[in-house]
Amino acid sequence: MPRPSQAATRPQALIAALAVVAALAAFTIAACKEPPDGAEPDESISKTVYGLTVDEIAAAGGCSTAAVRGLSEQILQVVNCARPGIYAEVPARPNLSLGSAVLPFLETPARDQLVATLDAHPGTTMDVTSMLRSVVAQYLLYYWFQQGLCGITAAATPGSTNHESGLALDVSNYSAWTTALEAHDFTWYGAGDLVHFTYSGPGAVDLRADSVLAFQRLWNYNHPGDSIAEDGAYGPQTGARIGQSPQDGFAAVPPCAQDDAGVQQDASGQDDAGSPDDATVADDGGGTEGGVADGGGADGGGTHQISTACGCATGPGAGGRLAGALALLAAARWRRRRRR
């Protein structure tokens, strides 16, 4: 039988390639659909794609909130979606050193005053171990504190720290920066929490309830058959769902809906009941503080973004699956060319 010509096989190869692309597109669209009413996403898929739950991370005692960065970023995305522009990225500065798991965001006025502080003292490096936290990150810290792990001597309950508002930062070399930060409207907690500073100047907004509410919305959107109250109040039901959540985030993010559900008031230098945020707690890398080492090293220098788009968001495994399929397609085409 005569061998088909190269020209004759090209349409077939093109059809096969288009079929693969169509299948991938269908998979992506299916992953973006809102879960049907009364049905939960396939939990076996979640476990395969997203790895450990928050409670499994907590029990492992790794002492780093970097383990839940994916879920934290989804929570911050939902908050920023309801309040566009509430968080601003802290730009790189030669005299700013960030821990490896720091989320470099603050509320905009706090960010501006931090940058002004740094620029006014270019010869001194500020070592920051924590900035913006999600309620999930605080859940880990509070669990480790309760269990006597990681050298944490005190920690605020989830939903009650100004880190969740994006108003606070922890500075390990605090003695070099106390006067300068206080001159720019940051309140130092002193002996109650030596490393902790909270911005309490003009424009500060209390977003602690917003972080809790954002998680509640994420959970309900992905678990319509196991919904919880969306009230911004941290309690046993919310805590239990945080523990069951995938460390890298859910399969989908709820559509953006701007509202005034969160608490909007001037932030004070103290949390509820006047308790300090996190005494001697090193949350996010960059050295050791209070006996807790959390990653160390620099932040990595990449650009961090919190999306305001919300809406459909495929899970972190989707991009890898797509890239892998395209790589297999390219390899198959290369082998066919070699056989010719």
N, C-alpha and C positions, 0 to 999 in steps of 0.2 A: 504494500500500500504506500502511495507517495506521502512523504512527510509534509504536513501543512506548512505553508509559508509563514514567515514572521509577521507579515502584514495581516494574514488571516487570523492569527492568534491574538492580535492586539485588541480587537473589539471584545473578545471573551475576557481578557485580563482586565479591561476597563470595566466591564459589567461586574466582574467579581469584586473589584476594588470598590465600586459604587455600592454594592450590596453590603460590604463590610461597614462603610461609612454610614449607610442608612441604618444598619443595626445599631451602631454606636449612638447615632442621633436619637433613635427610638429609646435606647436605654437611658440616655441623659434626660430626655423629656419625661419619661416615666418616673425617674428619680426626683424630678422637680414638682410633680403633682402634689397637691395638698392631700394629706391622708384623708380617706373617706370618713364620713361621720360614723362613729361607733366602732371603728377599726383601728387597731394599733399597728405601727410599723413592725415588720418581721424582726423579732428580737435576736434571732440567730444571725441575721445579716449584720445587725448593729454590733454584736459581739465580735464577729469576724473582722469587720472593717475598722471598728474604732478601738479595739483592744480592751484595756482594763476599765473598770468603773472607778468612780471617785473614791468609794469606800475601799476598793482593792488597793488603790494608790495610797490611801491613808494608812491602811494596815501594813503596807510594805515599809513605811517609815523612811522614805527617801529624803525627807526634810527639804524638799524643793517644790515650790509652787509651779515651776516650769512644767511639771508633768501634766498640768491641766490648762496649759496655755490655749489650746484650741477651743475648749469650752469657755474659758474666760473671754477670749476675743469675740465669741458669738454673743455673750451677755453684754459686753461693751458695745457691740454693734447695735443691739436692740435699743440700748439706752440712747446712743447717739442718733438713732433713727427717730425716736420720739422727740429728742431735743437736738436738732441739727446744730453741729458746731460746738456743742457743750464741752467736748474734749479737744484739746489741742496737743499736737506732738511737741515734745521738748526737743529742740534742735541740738545737733552735736556741737560741743564746745571743747576746745583743747584742754580746758581745766575741769571737765566733767567726766567722771568715770562711773559707768553703770554696771551693776551686777548682771550676770549672764541671763537671768530670768526677768529682769525689770521690764515692765510695760511702760515705755517712756511717754506717758500721757498725763496731763493734769487739766483741770478746768482752765479755760483760757486766761483769766486774770492771774491765777496762780502760776501758770506757765510763764507769763510775761514778767512777773516779779522775780521768779527764779532765774530767768535769763538775765535780767538786769543785775541781780546779785552776782552772778558768775562773771559778767562782763566788767563789773566794778572791781573785781579782784582777780585779774588774769594770772597772777603769779602763784595762786593757791589752788590745788586740785580738790574738788568736792567728790567724795566717794559715797555714792547713793546705792543703798541696798534694796529700796522699795519705793515705788510711787503709787500708781493706780492699781488697785486690786479689784477683782470680782468677788462676789459673795462666795463663790466656789473656792477661790484661793484662801479666803478667810476661814472657810469651813475646814480646810486642811490644817491650817495653823492652830485653830481652836481644838481640833481633834488631837493633834500631837501634844498640845499643852495639857489637855485633860489626861492623856495617857502617860505623861511624864517623859515624852520623847523629845529628841532634837535639842535638848538644852533650853527649851522655851520656858521661861519663868512666869510669864503672864501673857494672856492674849484676849482680845475682845471677842465677844460672841459675834457670829456672822450677822451682818446687817447693821452693825453698830459702830464701825470704825470709819473715820474720815478718809482712810485710804480708798474706801468704796465710793466716795464722792469725787475722788480725784483732787482732793485739797491737801493731802498729806504726803510727806516724803520722810524716809529714814536716812540719816547721814551718819555713817560710822565714825568719821572724824569730826564729830559735832562741835567739839571745843574750838576748832578753827573757824567755824562758820556761824556760831550762835549770834554774835553781835550783828554780823552782816545780814543774816536772814531776818532777824527781828527788825532791822531798819527797813525791811521791805515787806512788812505786814505778815510775817510768819511768826506764829506763837510757838515758843519752845516749851516742851512739857517738863523740862528739868528732871529732878530726881525720880519722878514717877515714870519716866520713859525717856532716858537720856538722848536717844538718837532721833526722837520724833519731833517733827515740826509740822504745824498745820497752818495753812494760809487762812487768815481771818479778816482780810481786808475787803475793800469794795468789790462787789460783784460775786462774792462767794455764795454758792448755792448748795444746800444740803441734798445730796443725791443718794443717800444711803438706802432709802426705801426703793429708789429706782433700780438699783442693782438686784434687789430681791425680786421686784416685780418683773424685771426682764427675764430672770430665770424662770419664774412661774409661767410666763407667756411661752417661753421656749418649750418647757415641759408639756404644757397643755396642747400646743400645736403639734407636737410629735406623739402625744399620748392622749388622743381624744376620749379613749375609754377609761382613763384614770386621771381625770382632771382634778386640780386643786384650786383653791381660792386665789384669785389674782388681786391681792390686797396690799402687796409690798411689805407685809409683815412676816418676819422670819419666825417659824415655829416648827413643831415636830413633823407636820406633814411636808413642809418645804424641805426641811433637813433630810428626811427620809428619801425624797426624790433626788436631792443633790447627790446623796450617796450612791444611788442607783444609776446615775447619769454617766455616759461615756466620756472619758477623759479628753478626747479630741473633738468633742462637739456632736450635736445632733445632725440628722440627715437633712433637715430643712430649718429655715429661719422664717418666722411669721412675717407677713407683709408689713411694710412700714406704715405706722399709724401715729401721727403726731397728736399728743394729748397733754393734759395737765394732771395726769394721775399721780405723778411723783410729788414728793414733798418739796416745796419751794420756800426756803427761808434762809436767813443769814446763818452761816455756819459758825458755831462757837469753837473755842479751842479744846473743848472737852466732849467726850461722847455722852450717851445717855447715862444718867446717874453720876456724872462727873468722873467716870473712870477713865484711866489712860487707855489709849488705843492698844498698844502692844509693848509692854515693857520688856526690854532686852530681847526683842525678837528680830532676827535677821531673816527677812522674807525672801529676798531676791538677789542672791549671789554677790560677788564682788568682795569676798573676804569673809572673815569670821566676826560675829557680833553676838555677845551673850552666849558664847559656846556653840552657836549654830553656824555651820558653813553651808552655803546654798549655791553651789555651782562655781563660784569664783570666776575670775577673768573678765574680759570686756564683753559688752553686749553683742558684739558681732558686726556692728556698723551698718547693718542693712536698714532700709526704710520700712517703718512700721506704718500700717494703715488700718484705721477702723472704718469700715464701709458704712455709708448711710443709705445704701440701696435697699437693704433688707430683702424682702421677697424670697424667692426660691434660692436656696443655696445647697448644692450637692455636698455630700460628705467628703472628708479629706482623702478617701480612697478613690474617688471618681477620677481625678486627674491622673493618678498613677495607672488606673485601668485603661484609660483612653490612650495614654502615651505608650503603654505596653502593647496594646492592640495595633497601633500604628507602626510600632517598631517591628512587630511580627509581619505585618503586611509588607513593609519595605524589604525585610529579609527574604520573604518569599519571592518578591519580584526580582531581587538580586540573584537568587539561585536560578530562576528561570532564564535570566539573561546569560548566566554562565553555561547552562546546559546547551543553549543555542550556539 
